[in-house]
């Protein structure tokens, strides 16, 4: 139940904030070049168990991808499901997924020189949603989905900050708003910094990343939360 806020200025020019929710017992590695042989030039947040990536970046190619889980309707059993961990890595290597996929549902955010889009797989159909200029949010449903409480609560607030590309201090402004959102209880369904256990999932917010994809490359930074599911200044 991760969350991404993205502001698209034009094709190949975007800023984003991505918050990762995962089981704290599942080991992971901070941003780094963890796949030098198979994906040279790629850095990302690595899941140690499956070896894949939640977020991946190819700075030279000006590509970034973030993987968010999504409920599916396909009925795929766990013993037949293939890990989704390669999706972000393949994406920044220039290979987007194609249907059919032996995977559980996902939203894959892709940002590159040609623009930004979300590829959504529900177990039966793979859909593409281009991301128009402006500020948007995505979680476990559709882009800017008003039925997702955290999007309904916080998308207007992020939009009110104005175009990120026009604000040299956009990172500070967005993180300040993220901190303000964390005044909500992490169990509140409107929260961005989350504890999803009351909702039936073992995941909690563990880290966040900020990134700028521009004509000169990708500038990306990650920060671990000191305590899962809780903000700290």
C-alpha positions in Angstrom: 0.0 0.0 0.0 2.8 2.4 -1.0 2.1 6.0 -2.1 3.6 8.1 -4.8 3.1 11.8 -5.5 4.3 13.0 -8.9 4.4 16.4 -10.6 4.9 16.3 -14.3 6.0 19.5 -16.0 6.4 18.1 -19.5 7.7 14.9 -21.2 10.9 13.9 -19.5 10.6 16.4 -16.7 9.0 15.3 -13.4 9.5 15.4 -9.7 8.2 12.7 -7.3 7.9 11.6 -3.7 7.5 7.9 -3.1 6.8 6.3 0.3 7.4 2.5 0.7 5.2 0.3 2.8 6.5 -3.2 3.5 6.7 -5.8 6.2 9.5 -4.6 8.6 10.6 -8.2 8.9 11.4 -8.3 5.2 15.0 -7.2 4.7 15.9 -4.6 2.2 18.9 -2.5 1.1 19.0 1.3 0.6 19.5 2.9 -2.8 22.6 1.4 -4.5 23.9 -0.4 -7.6 22.9 -3.9 -6.5 22.6 -5.5 -10.0 25.9 -4.6 -11.8 26.0 -7.6 -14.1 22.3 -7.9 -15.1 21.4 -4.2 -14.9 24.6 -2.1 -15.3 24.1 1.5 -14.5 20.9 0.9 -12.5 20.5 1.9 -8.9 17.6 1.1 -6.7 16.0 0.0 -3.4 16.6 -3.8 -3.2 14.4 -6.4 -1.7 16.8 -9.0 -0.3 14.4 -11.9 -0.3 13.4 -11.8 -3.9 16.4 -9.8 -5.2 14.3 -7.3 -7.1 13.5 -3.6 -6.6 10.7 -1.5 -5.3 12.2 1.6 -7.0 14.8 1.6 -9.7 16.6 4.4 -11.6 18.8 4.4 -14.7 20.3 7.9 -14.5 22.1 7.9 -17.8 18.9 6.9 -19.6 16.8 9.3 -17.5 14.4 6.5 -16.5 12.8 5.8 -13.1 10.2 3.2 -12.1 8.3 2.5 -8.9 6.3 -0.6 -8.1 3.1 -0.5 -6.0 1.0 -3.5 -5.2 -2.6 -3.6 -6.3 -5.5 -6.0 -5.6 -6.1 -8.4 -8.4 -9.1 -10.4 -9.7 -7.2 -13.2 -11.5 -7.2 -15.8 -8.7 -3.5 -16.7 -9.2 -2.3 -19.0 -6.5 0.8 -18.1 -4.5 2.7 -21.2 -5.7 2.2 -20.2 -9.4 2.9 -16.4 -8.9 6.1 -15.0 -10.2 7.8 -12.2 -8.2 7.0 -8.7 -9.3 10.5 -7.5 -8.2 11.9 -7.5 -11.7 9.3 -5.1 -13.1 11.0 -1.8 -12.1 14.4 -3.1 -13.1 13.2 -4.2 -16.5 11.3 -1.0 -17.0 14.4 1.3 -16.5 16.3 -1.1 -18.8 13.7 -0.2 -21.5 11.5 -3.3 -21.2 8.0 -2.7 -20.0 5.8 -5.6 -19.0 3.4 -7.1 -21.6 0.2 -9.1 -20.9 -0.4 -11.8 -19.9 1.6 -11.8 -16.7 1.9 -14.7 -14.1 2.0 -12.1 -11.3 -0.3 -10.6 -8.7 -1.7 -7.2 -9.3 0.4 -4.1 -9.5 0.7 -0.4 -10.5 4.0 0.3 -12.2 4.9 4.0 -12.4 7.3 4.7 -15.3 9.0 8.0 -15.9 11.3 8.5 -18.9 12.3 10.9 -21.7 9.0 10.2 -23.5 6.8 11.0 -20.5 5.2 9.4 -17.5 2.6 6.7 -17.2 1.1 4.0 -15.0 0.8 0.4 -16.1 -1.9 -1.4 -14.0 -2.3 -5.2 -13.9 -5.3 -6.7 -12.2 -4.6 -10.3 -13.0 -6.6 -10.2 -16.2 -6.0 -6.9 -18.1 -2.9 -4.7 -18.4 -4.0 -1.0 -18.7 -1.9 2.1 -19.5 -2.7 5.5 -18.0 -0.7 8.4 -19.3 0.1 11.0 -16.7 -0.7 14.5 -17.9 1.2 17.6 -16.8 0.3 18.6 -13.2 0.4 17.0 -9.8 -1.0 13.5 -9.2 -1.1 10.7 -6.6 -1.2 6.9 -6.9 -1.5 4.2 -4.3 -3.2 0.7 -4.6 -6.0 1.8 -7.0 -6.1 4.1 -10.0 -4.2 7.3 -10.6 -5.8 10.2 -8.6 -8.5 7.8 -7.4 -10.9 9.8 -5.2 -12.1 6.6 -3.5 -8.6 6.2 -1.9 -8.8 8.2 1.3 -5.2 9.4 1.4 -5.5 10.7 -2.2 -8.8 12.5 -1.4 -7.2 14.1 1.7 -3.8 15.1 0.4 -3.8 15.5 -3.4 -5.4 19.0 -3.1 -2.8 19.9 -0.6 0.1 18.9 -2.9 -1.5 20.6 -5.8 -1.8 23.8 -3.8 2.0 23.9 -3.5 2.2 24.7 -7.2 4.4 23.3 -10.0 7.4 21.6 -8.5 9.7 22.4 -11.5 9.2 26.1 -10.7 10.2 25.8 -7.1 13.9 25.3 -6.3 12.8 24.3 -2.8 10.2 21.8 -3.8 11.8 18.9 -1.9 11.6 20.8 1.4 8.0 21.9 0.7 6.9 18.4 -0.1 8.6 16.8 2.9 7.1 19.5 5.1 3.6 18.5 3.8 4.5 14.8 4.3 5.4 15.6 7.9 2.1 17.5 8.3 0.2 14.5 7.0 2.0 12.4 9.6 0.0 14.2 12.4 -2.7 11.7 11.5 -2.5 8.4 13.2 -0.7 5.8 11.0 -3.7 3.6 11.3 -5.9 6.3 9.8 -6.9 5.4 6.2 -6.1 8.9 5.2 -2.5 8.6 6.4 0.5 8.6 4.0 2.9 7.4 6.6 1.1 4.2 7.5 0.6 1.2 9.7 -1.5 -1.1 7.6 -1.9 -3.9 10.2 -5.4 -2.8 11.3 -6.4 -3.0 7.6 -5.3 -6.7 7.4 -1.8 -6.2 6.0 1.6 -6.6 7.9 3.1 -3.6 6.1 4.2 -0.3 7.6 5.9 2.8 6.0 9.7 2.2 6.1 11.3 4.9 3.9 10.6 7.6 1.4 12.5 8.7 -1.7 12.5 12.0 -3.6 13.5 12.2 -7.2 13.8 14.7 -10.1 13.9 13.4 -13.6 15.1 16.2 -16.0 16.9 16.7 -19.3 20.2 16.3 -17.5 19.5 13.0 -15.7 17.9 11.8 -12.5 18.6 13.1 -9.0 17.3 10.7 -6.4 17.6 10.4 -2.6 16.2 8.0 0.0 15.6 8.3 3.7 14.8 5.5 6.1 12.2 6.2 8.8 13.7 5.7 12.3 10.6 3.7 13.4 8.3 1.8 11.0 5.0 3.5 10.4 6.0 6.7 12.4 7.4 10.0 11.3 10.3 11.7 13.0 11.7 15.2 12.3 
